[in-house]
C-alpha cells in the first residue's frame, strides 16, 4: 500500500496535476499556456461519473469528485474492466485530470466520440506493442 501511494505521489503526471491545480489556485498563469501534445481534451457526457485509481470498477476511487458534463484533459487510454450503461459498452478506460485537478481513470463509455468497445479517438492508446505508456497505475 505504501509503495502504491509513493508511486502515485511521485508520478510525473501526478506532479503535473498538482502544479496545474496550484497554478490555477494562486492565479500564477501570466500568459496563456502552450498546448501539451501529450494531453487531449475529451468530453465527459454523463452525470456523476466516478474517477478510479485504475482501469476497473473494482478499483478504489481516486477522488470523491464526480465529473458531470465537463471537458477534461486526457493523457492516454488502456484496455481494462468492462463497463455497460444503457446502449453503451466498453473495455477502454481513459486517464484524465478532473476539473478539480485530480488524476484518475474513467470508463470510455462516458467519453463522447467513441464507439462501443473501441478507443476514444484522439487519445493515445497503451497496448503491449505501442510506445504509449500510461504511467499512473
Backbone as CSV, one residue per row, in Angstrom:
resi,resn,N_x,N_y,N_z,CA_x,CA_y,CA_z,C_x,C_y,C_z
1,UNK,0.824,-1.189,0.000,0.000,0.000,0.000,0.871,1.256,0.000
2,UNK,1.930,1.273,0.838,2.802,2.432,0.914,3.468,2.702,-0.425
3,UNK,3.967,1.636,-1.114,4.630,1.854,-2.394,3.646,2.369,-3.438
4,UNK,2.379,1.936,-3.389,1.377,2.444,-4.313,1.171,3.938,-4.095
5,UNK,1.121,4.347,-2.834,0.955,5.770,-2.516,2.170,6.557,-2.985
6,UNK,3.365,6.040,-2.741,4.579,6.744,-3.151,4.663,6.844,-4.673
7,UNK,4.284,5.762,-5.382,4.289,5.802,-6.839,3.355,6.897,-7.331
8,UNK,2.180,6.962,-6.727,1.210,7.968,-7.122,1.713,9.369,-6.803
9,UNK,2.339,9.535,-5.630,2.810,10.857,-5.228,3.913,11.374,-6.131
10,UNK,4.757,10.487,-6.613,5.898,10.927,-7.397,5.723,10.696,-8.893
11,UNK,4.581,10.304,-9.314,4.302,10.151,-10.732,4.435,11.505,-11.411
12,UNK,5.018,11.514,-12.580,5.185,12.751,-13.330,3.833,13.402,-13.597
13,UNK,2.861,12.604,-13.899,1.541,13.157,-14.188,0.859,13.648,-12.927
14,UNK,1.089,12.985,-11.816,0.510,13.465,-10.557,1.115,14.821,-10.207
15,UNK,2.412,14.970,-10.434,3.070,16.246,-10.178,2.502,17.330,-11.095
16,UNK,2.267,16.983,-12.368,1.684,17.930,-13.303,0.290,18.350,-12.847
17,UNK,-0.505,17.385,-12.412,-1.855,17.700,-11.942,-1.800,18.629,-10.731
18,UNK,-0.883,18.360,-9.805,-0.742,19.209,-8.622,-0.300,20.619,-9.017
19,UNK,0.644,20.704,-9.950,1.126,22.004,-10.407,0.012,22.782,-11.098
20,UNK,-0.771,22.108,-11.944,-1.889,22.784,-12.596,-2.880,23.317,-11.570
21,UNK,-3.153,22.522,-10.550,-4.081,22.950,-9.503,-3.543,24.134,-8.731
22,UNK,-2.258,24.098,-8.361,-1.640,25.178,-7.612,-1.585,26.453,-8.449
23,UNK,-1.217,26.321,-9.726,-1.154,27.485,-10.601,-2.524,28.141,-10.721
24,UNK,-3.567,27.317,-10.918,-4.920,27.870,-11.024,-5.378,28.501,-9.728
25,UNK,-5.047,27.862,-8.605,-5.456,28.345,-7.293,-4.811,29.695,-6.984
26,UNK,-3.541,29.835,-7.311,-2.815,31.065,-6.992,-2.910,32.118,-8.089
27,UNK,-3.473,31.750,-9.243,-3.581,32.703,-10.337,-2.238,33.094,-10.901
28,UNK,-1.293,32.144,-10.975,0.059,32.450,-11.403,0.251,32.440,-12.912
29,UNK,-0.705,32.009,-13.655,-0.543,31.914,-15.097,-0.610,33.318,-15.699
30,UNK,0.560,33.880,-16.030,0.616,35.235,-16.563,0.315,35.260,-18.058
31,UNK,0.662,34.187,-18.771,0.438,34.123,-20.208,-0.280,32.817,-20.522
32,UNK,-0.969,32.760,-21.640,-1.631,31.510,-21.996,-0.620,30.382,-22.122
33,UNK,-0.974,29.229,-21.600,-0.080,28.074,-21.660,-0.073,27.497,-23.063
34,UNK,1.068,26.968,-23.462,1.177,26.263,-24.727,0.527,24.906,-24.585
35,UNK,-0.066,24.418,-25.643,-0.712,23.105,-25.608,0.340,22.016,-25.417
36,UNK,0.057,21.099,-24.538,0.921,19.943,-24.310,0.475,18.853,-25.274
37,UNK,1.373,18.399,-26.174,0.953,17.408,-27.161,0.554,16.067,-26.543
38,UNK,0.903,15.834,-25.274,0.533,14.570,-24.657,-0.853,14.639,-23.993
39,UNK,-1.501,15.777,-24.048,-2.844,15.934,-23.483,-3.869,16.073,-24.605
40,UNK,-5.004,15.464,-24.418,-6.095,15.565,-25.385,-7.365,15.954,-24.650
41,UNK,-8.051,17.021,-25.082,-9.321,17.345,-24.429,-10.377,16.309,-24.817
42,UNK,-11.128,15.837,-23.828,-12.245,14.920,-24.066,-13.443,15.420,-23.277
43,UNK,-14.624,15.064,-23.747,-15.846,15.499,-23.077,-16.498,14.321,-22.368
44,UNK,-16.731,14.479,-21.072,-17.480,13.502,-20.286,-18.944,13.920,-20.404
45,UNK,-19.766,13.104,-21.048,-21.147,13.477,-21.336,-22.120,13.132,-20.213
46,UNK,-21.778,12.200,-19.365,-22.707,11.682,-18.360,-22.665,12.516,-17.075
47,UNK,-23.526,12.147,-16.140,-23.595,12.811,-14.845,-22.981,11.941,-13.760
48,UNK,-22.278,12.573,-12.853,-21.723,11.936,-11.661,-20.841,10.722,-11.983
49,UNK,-19.946,10.892,-12.957,-19.024,9.827,-13.334,-17.931,9.727,-12.278
50,UNK,-17.731,8.542,-11.768,-16.710,8.299,-10.746,-15.342,8.144,-11.384
51,UNK,-14.336,8.661,-10.701,-12.952,8.616,-11.161,-12.211,7.597,-10.298
52,UNK,-11.570,6.630,-10.944,-10.966,5.492,-10.248,-9.442,5.571,-10.231
53,UNK,-8.845,4.774,-9.323,-7.386,4.653,-9.220,-6.779,3.848,-10.364
54,UNK,-7.570,2.995,-10.999,-7.082,2.193,-12.114,-8.241,1.920,-13.061
55,UNK,-7.976,1.146,-14.098,-8.929,0.949,-15.186,-9.928,-0.172,-14.915
56,UNK,-10.684,-0.044,-13.832,-11.682,-1.054,-13.484,-12.642,-0.489,-12.430
57,UNK,-13.888,-0.946,-12.457,-14.837,-0.524,-11.433,-14.517,-1.144,-10.078
58,UNK,-13.650,-2.148,-10.056,-13.263,-2.754,-8.782,-12.164,-1.958,-8.076
59,UNK,-11.604,-0.968,-8.747,-10.558,-0.135,-8.159,-11.165,0.889,-7.205
60,UNK,-10.353,1.344,-6.276,-10.771,2.408,-5.365,-11.026,3.691,-6.141
61,UNK,-11.790,4.580,-5.543,-11.995,5.897,-6.120,-10.719,6.716,-5.953
62,UNK,-10.340,7.450,-6.988,-9.172,8.326,-6.919,-9.512,9.614,-6.170
63,UNK,-10.798,9.954,-6.142,-11.282,11.177,-5.513,-12.776,11.019,-5.245
64,UNK,-13.300,11.815,-4.359,-14.747,11.817,-4.156,-15.440,12.685,-5.207
65,UNK,-14.658,13.478,-5.933,-15.211,14.302,-7.011,-15.840,13.408,-8.080
66,UNK,-17.008,13.796,-8.546,-17.660,13.112,-9.651,-17.770,14.099,-10.801
67,UNK,-17.483,13.635,-12.012,-17.449,14.510,-13.179,-18.802,14.471,-13.884
68,UNK,-19.342,15.653,-14.174,-20.633,15.778,-14.843,-20.522,16.747,-16.009
69,UNK,-20.830,16.264,-17.209,-20.898,17.109,-18.401,-19.757,18.129,-18.452
70,UNK,-18.527,17.626,-18.541,-17.356,18.503,-18.498,-16.321,18.078,-19.526
71,UNK,-15.575,19.055,-20.010,-14.419,18.760,-20.853,-13.199,18.722,-19.944
72,UNK,-12.439,17.640,-20.049,-11.262,17.419,-19.212,-10.076,17.068,-20.106
73,UNK,-8.895,17.059,-19.530,-7.692,16.678,-20.265,-7.420,15.189,-20.063
74,UNK,-7.128,14.486,-21.148,-6.825,13.056,-21.101,-5.365,12.823,-21.486
75,UNK,-4.723,11.899,-20.786,-3.337,11.534,-21.091,-3.264,10.361,-22.048
76,UNK,-4.008,9.313,-21.740,-3.927,8.093,-22.529,-5.120,7.211,-22.188
77,UNK,-5.174,6.059,-22.812,-6.227,5.095,-22.508,-5.670,3.690,-22.628
78,UNK,-6.317,2.782,-21.914,-5.899,1.382,-21.934,-7.114,0.484,-21.798
79,UNK,-6.934,-0.760,-22.200,-7.959,-1.801,-22.059,-8.078,-2.129,-20.581
80,UNK,-9.290,-2.231,-20.089,-9.488,-2.534,-18.674,-10.793,-3.252,-18.439
81,UNK,-11.381,-3.023,-17.276,-12.623,-3.683,-16.895,-13.803,-3.249,-17.750
82,UNK,-14.671,-4.185,-18.043,-15.856,-3.952,-18.883,-16.883,-3.097,-18.147
83,UNK,-17.435,-2.103,-18.865,-18.497,-1.254,-18.331,-19.611,-1.185,-19.373
84,UNK,-20.845,-1.286,-18.899,-22.014,-1.168,-19.760,-22.984,-0.192,-19.104
85,UNK,-23.532,0.718,-19.916,-24.527,1.669,-19.426,-25.512,1.923,-20.560
86,UNK,-26.727,1.385,-20.420,-27.720,1.510,-21.488,-27.201,0.870,-22.764
87,UNK,-27.239,1.607,-23.882,-26.782,1.030,-25.151,-25.264,1.070,-25.331
88,UNK,-24.543,1.593,-24.348,-23.096,1.771,-24.480,-22.342,0.723,-23.667
89,UNK,-21.242,0.222,-24.250,-20.377,-0.698,-23.514,-18.947,-0.521,-24.007
90,UNK,-17.990,-0.761,-23.099,-16.595,-0.562,-23.465,-15.666,-1.212,-22.448
91,UNK,-14.498,-1.637,-22.942,-13.407,-2.122,-22.093,-12.323,-1.048,-21.901
92,UNK,-12.357,0.010,-22.718,-11.321,1.040,-22.628,-11.601,1.994,-21.472
93,UNK,-10.516,2.454,-20.859,-10.558,3.445,-19.788,-9.608,4.575,-20.150
94,UNK,-9.974,5.791,-19.766,-9.218,6.989,-20.122,-8.665,7.630,-18.850
95,UNK,-7.369,7.923,-18.876,-6.715,8.597,-17.746,-6.889,10.102,-17.928
96,UNK,-7.492,10.758,-16.931,-7.846,12.182,-17.050,-7.364,12.988,-15.849
97,UNK,-7.411,14.314,-16.025,-7.325,15.259,-14.916,-8.724,15.858,-14.781
98,UNK,-9.309,15.748,-13.605,-10.677,16.225,-13.378,-10.706,17.759,-13.311
99,UNK,-11.894,18.349,-13.353,-11.997,19.806,-13.211,-11.380,20.332,-11.907
100,UNK,-11.362,19.510,-10.850,-10.741,19.927,-9.586,-9.295,19.426,-9.480
101,UNK,-8.721,19.032,-10.612,-7.299,18.696,-10.743,-6.894,17.385,-10.065
102,UNK,-7.799,16.403,-10.039,-7.454,15.063,-9.566,-7.119,14.200,-10.774
103,UNK,-6.204,13.274,-10.587,-5.787,12.378,-11.656,-6.407,11.012,-11.432
104,UNK,-6.983,10.430,-12.477,-7.579,9.104,-12.342,-8.153,8.612,-13.654
105,UNK,-8.935,7.552,-13.570,-9.452,6.833,-14.738,-10.975,6.880,-14.781
106,UNK,-11.528,7.069,-15.999,-12.963,6.960,-16.236,-13.179,5.998,-17.394
107,UNK,-14.304,5.311,-17.352,-14.629,4.411,-18.457,-14.877,5.211,-19.725
108,UNK,-14.410,4.673,-20.855,-14.645,5.310,-22.155,-16.132,5.351,-22.502
109,UNK,-16.950,4.569,-21.820,-18.403,4.616,-22.016,-18.912,6.042,-21.823
110,UNK,-18.302,6.788,-20.916,-18.793,8.119,-20.561,-18.066,9.256,-21.287
111,UNK,-17.203,8.910,-22.252,-16.466,9.906,-23.020,-17.084,10.008,-24.414
112,UNK,-17.405,11.216,-24.833,-18.020,11.433,-26.151,-17.070,11.048,-27.280
113,UNK,-17.653,10.577,-28.371,-16.902,10.403,-29.602,-16.442,9.005,-29.928
114,UNK,-16.472,8.117,-28.989,-16.010,6.761,-29.273,-17.141,5.877,-29.767
115,UNK,-16.799,4.626,-30.005,-17.801,3.641,-30.403,-17.791,2.512,-29.378
116,UNK,-18.822,1.704,-29.397,-18.884,0.598,-28.460,-17.637,-0.278,-28.566
117,UNK,-17.040,-0.518,-27.411,-15.841,-1.338,-27.241,-14.676,-0.900,-28.129
118,UNK,-14.586,0.406,-28.350,-13.482,0.959,-29.119,-12.817,2.081,-28.353
119,UNK,-11.581,2.412,-28.727,-10.886,3.514,-28.045,-11.502,4.865,-28.407
120,UNK,-11.242,5.844,-27.573,-11.702,7.210,-27.821,-10.767,7.841,-28.847
121,UNK,-11.300,8.346,-29.970,-10.450,8.965,-30.988,-9.649,10.145,-30.432
122,UNK,-8.390,10.235,-30.832,-7.542,11.363,-30.451,-6.797,11.211,-29.147
123,UNK,-7.024,10.118,-28.417,-6.327,9.883,-27.149,-5.374,8.703,-27.351
124,UNK,-4.080,8.870,-27.030,-3.124,7.774,-27.223,-3.570,6.500,-26.500
125,UNK,-3.349,5.366,-27.160,-3.758,4.069,-26.620,-2.524,3.270,-26.211
126,UNK,-2.540,2.785,-24.976,-1.472,1.907,-24.497,-1.810,0.467,-24.889
127,UNK,-0.885,-0.176,-25.569,-1.006,-1.601,-25.889,0.350,-2.250,-25.612
128,UNK,0.404,-3.577,-25.722,1.658,-4.285,-25.476,2.764,-3.883,-26.452
129,UNK,2.405,-3.472,-27.656,3.420,-3.148,-28.652,3.426,-1.685,-29.077
130,UNK,2.777,-0.806,-28.302,2.780,0.618,-28.629,3.811,1.361,-27.794
131,UNK,4.270,2.519,-28.279,5.201,3.329,-27.484,4.502,4.091,-26.354
132,UNK,3.174,4.053,-26.306,2.417,4.762,-25.285,2.448,3.962,-23.991
133,UNK,2.739,4.657,-22.903,2.736,4.012,-21.595,1.992,4.909,-20.620
134,UNK,0.903,4.396,-20.103,0.139,5.135,-19.093,0.860,4.947,-17.774
135,UNK,1.551,5.985,-17.312,2.419,5.864,-16.142,1.664,5.698,-14.845
136,UNK,0.515,6.321,-14.725,-0.217,6.326,-13.467,-0.954,5.008,-13.312
137,UNK,-0.593,4.251,-12.280,-1.258,2.962,-12.041,-1.699,2.857,-10.605
